[in-house]
Amino acid sequence: MLGSNGEASSLDDREKLDLVRTARARAAGRFVLVGTGLESTAATVDLTGRVADAGADAVLVLTPHYYKSQMTVDVLRRHFEAVADASPVPVYLYSVPVFTGIPFPVSLAAAMASHPRVAGMKESSGDVGLLGRILASVPSSFAVACGSAPVLYPALCLGAMAGVIAVACCAPDVASALYRAFLAGDHERARRLQLALVPLATAVTATYGVPGLKLAMDVAGLRGGVPRLPLVPAPAAARGELLRLVAEARAAV
């Protein structure tokens, strides 16, 4: 909940807490991970506490990024430590340089891995080399999830324990089939499913973004809805393309 594709940056605090409570009520005992990263350390600490009270099992904390040039390893370490020290639930770090402009420092992951409240991280750069360096620098108990669908399979091969990927919103059957194939050791099937996911994953992120993902959910028979301004709906011409890409991805299963 409250991730990049959930348009968390466009929601006010009341909406955020309402969504967390709704998710908790519908999750039927399943794990609820909630994004709480804000620009201010104090605001992040406050929101983290409130979503925990609303039912979050853990939080995902984005790197502050408005003052990019000042976001040194030491500054970010102090920020994450303050949030983790105050958090009543486990904290996962969140690396998504396409939005923040900050490639996650490997030394920061290594430093934070020893904090008792930091359980792992989501790495969404799509840079398999960076992911490998992070995995090599942290203990196996530090859970690293891949946030970039086009590299999910190689990330799993390197040691990532999961994927938290946008395309799973519109093609959950394909994404979960890829993961299950990997767990079963069926690498040829996992590789084939990975290649089948790439065109759709690219369309709903790099090409059309959040509006495209919402439209892809609609054409897949789910409910994507309308994006919130300043985002506008994907162009009408995208519907046919997304319908084809969803069908092609599903056909691989």
QUIBELVEN-V255041 format. One record per residue. N is the residue number from 1. RES is the residue in three letters. OMEGA is omega in degrees with one decimal (none if undefined). Layout:
# QUIBELVEN-V255041
N & RES & OMEGA
N & RES & OMEGA
This chain:
# QUIBELVEN-V255041
1 & MET & 176.5
2 & LEU & 175.6
3 & GLY & -178.2
4 & SER & -178.4
5 & ASN & 172.6
6 & GLY & 178.6
7 & GLU & -177.9
8 & ALA & -178.0
9 & SER & -179.0
10 & SER & -177.2
11 & LEU & 173.5
12 & ASP & -174.0
13 & ASP & 179.8
14 & ARG & 179.1
15 & GLU & -179.9
16 & LYS & -178.2
17 & LEU & 176.1
18 & ASP & -179.9
19 & LEU & 179.7
20 & VAL & 179.1
21 & ARG & 178.5
22 & THR & 179.3
23 & ALA & -179.6
24 & ARG & -178.4
25 & ALA & -176.3
26 & ARG & -172.7
27 & ALA & 175.2
28 & ALA & 176.7
29 & GLY & -179.6
30 & ARG & -176.7
31 & PHE & 179.2
32 & VAL & 179.2
33 & LEU & -172.0
34 & VAL & 176.7
35 & GLY & -179.8
36 & THR & -175.5
37 & GLY & 176.8
38 & LEU & -177.0
39 & GLU & -179.1
40 & SER & 176.2
41 & THR & -179.0
42 & ALA & 179.9
43 & ALA & 178.2
44 & THR & 177.0
45 & VAL & -178.4
46 & ASP & -178.8
47 & LEU & 178.2
48 & THR & 178.9
49 & GLY & -177.4
50 & ARG & 178.6
51 & VAL & 174.6
52 & ALA & 177.6
53 & ASP & -178.7
54 & ALA & 174.8
55 & GLY & 178.6
56 & ALA & 175.7
57 & ASP & -179.8
58 & ALA & -179.7
59 & VAL & 179.2
60 & LEU & -170.1
61 & VAL & 179.4
62 & LEU & 173.0
63 & THR & 169.9
64 & PRO & -172.7
65 & HIS & -177.9
66 & TYR & 177.6
67 & TYR & -171.8
68 & LYS & -173.5
69 & SER & -179.6
70 & GLN & -176.0
71 & MET & 177.7
72 & THR & 177.7
73 & VAL & -178.4
74 & ASP & 179.2
75 & VAL & 179.8
76 & LEU & 177.9
77 & ARG & 179.2
78 & ARG & 179.0
79 & HIS & -177.4
80 & PHE & 178.0
81 & GLU & 179.6
82 & ALA & 179.0
83 & VAL & -178.0
84 & ALA & 179.5
85 & ASP & -175.4
86 & ALA & -172.3
87 & SER & 175.4
88 & PRO & -179.8
89 & VAL & 178.9
90 & PRO & -178.1
91 & VAL & 171.7
92 & TYR & 177.3
93 & LEU & -176.0
94 & TYR & 178.1
95 & SER & 178.1
96 & VAL & -173.1
97 & PRO & 177.1
98 & VAL & 177.3
99 & PHE & -174.0
100 & THR & -175.0
101 & GLY & -177.4
102 & ILE & 172.5
103 & PRO & -173.4
104 & PHE & -179.4
105 & PRO & 179.0
106 & VAL & -178.7
107 & SER & 178.7
108 & LEU & 176.5
109 & ALA & -179.4
110 & ALA & -178.9
111 & ALA & -175.8
112 & MET & -177.3
113 & ALA & -179.1
114 & SER & -179.5
115 & HIS & -175.3
116 & PRO & -179.5
117 & ARG & 179.4
118 & VAL & -172.6
119 & ALA & -177.8
120 & GLY & -178.9
121 & MET & 171.0
122 & LYS & -177.5
123 & GLU & -170.4
124 & SER & -177.3
125 & SER & -172.8
126 & GLY & 179.2
127 & ASP & -177.2
128 & VAL & 178.0
129 & GLY & 177.7
130 & LEU & 179.0
131 & LEU & 178.7
132 & GLY & 179.3
133 & ARG & 177.3
134 & ILE & -179.2
135 & LEU & -179.8
136 & ALA & -174.4
137 & SER & -175.2
138 & VAL & 177.5
139 & PRO & -177.8
140 & SER & 178.9
141 & SER & 179.7
142 & PHE & -171.3
143 & ALA & 178.9
144 & VAL & 177.9
145 & ALA & 177.5
146 & CYS & 179.4
147 & GLY & -177.9
148 & SER & -174.3
149 & ALA & -178.0
150 & PRO & 179.0
151 & VAL & -177.6
152 & LEU & -177.4
153 & TYR & 177.4
154 & PRO & 177.5
155 & ALA & 177.1
156 & LEU & 178.7
157 & CYS & 179.8
158 & LEU & -179.8
159 & GLY & 173.6
160 & ALA & -174.1
161 & MET & -176.6
162 & ALA & 171.4
163 & GLY & 172.3
164 & VAL & -164.9
165 & ILE & -176.9
166 & ALA & -173.4
167 & VAL & 177.4
168 & ALA & 177.6
169 & CYS & -177.9
170 & CYS & 178.1
171 & ALA & -176.7
172 & PRO & -179.7
173 & ASP & -179.3
174 & VAL & -178.7
175 & ALA & -179.1
176 & SER & 177.1
177 & ALA & 177.4
178 & LEU & -178.6
179 & TYR & -179.9
180 & ARG & 178.1
181 & ALA & 177.9
182 & PHE & -178.9
183 & LEU & -179.3
184 & ALA & -178.9
185 & GLY & 178.9
186 & ASP & -172.2
187 & HIS & 178.2
188 & GLU & 177.7
189 & ARG & 178.9
190 & ALA & 179.7
191 & ARG & -180.0
192 & ARG & 178.5
193 & LEU & 176.5
194 & GLN & -179.5
195 & LEU & 179.2
196 & ALA & -178.5
197 & LEU & -170.8
198 & VAL & -178.2
199 & PRO & 178.8
200 & LEU & 179.7
201 & ALA & 178.6
202 & THR & -178.6
203 & ALA & -175.3
204 & VAL & 173.9
205 & THR & -174.0
206 & ALA & -174.4
207 & THR & -174.1
208 & TYR & 176.9
209 & GLY & -177.8
210 & VAL & 178.0
211 & PRO & 177.9
212 & GLY & 177.9
213 & LEU & 178.9
214 & LYS & 178.4
215 & LEU & 178.5
216 & ALA & 175.8
217 & MET & 178.1
218 & ASP & -176.5
219 & VAL & 177.9
220 & ALA & 179.2
221 & GLY & 176.7
222 & LEU & 179.0
223 & ARG & 179.2
224 & GLY & 179.3
225 & GLY & -175.0
226 & VAL & 178.2
227 & PRO & -179.8
228 & ARG & 176.3
229 & LEU & 18.8
230 & PRO & 175.1
231 & LEU & 178.6
232 & VAL & -178.5
233 & PRO & 176.6
234 & ALA & -179.4
235 & PRO & -178.3
236 & ALA & -178.3
237 & ALA & -178.6
238 & ALA & -174.9
239 & ARG & -178.9
240 & GLY & 179.5
241 & GLU & -178.5
242 & LEU & 176.3
243 & LEU & 178.9
244 & ARG & -177.3
245 & LEU & 176.8
246 & VAL & 179.8
247 & ALA & -179.2
248 & GLU & 178.4
249 & ALA & 179.7
250 & ARG & -178.5
251 & ALA & -178.8
252 & ALA & -179.3
253 & VAL & none
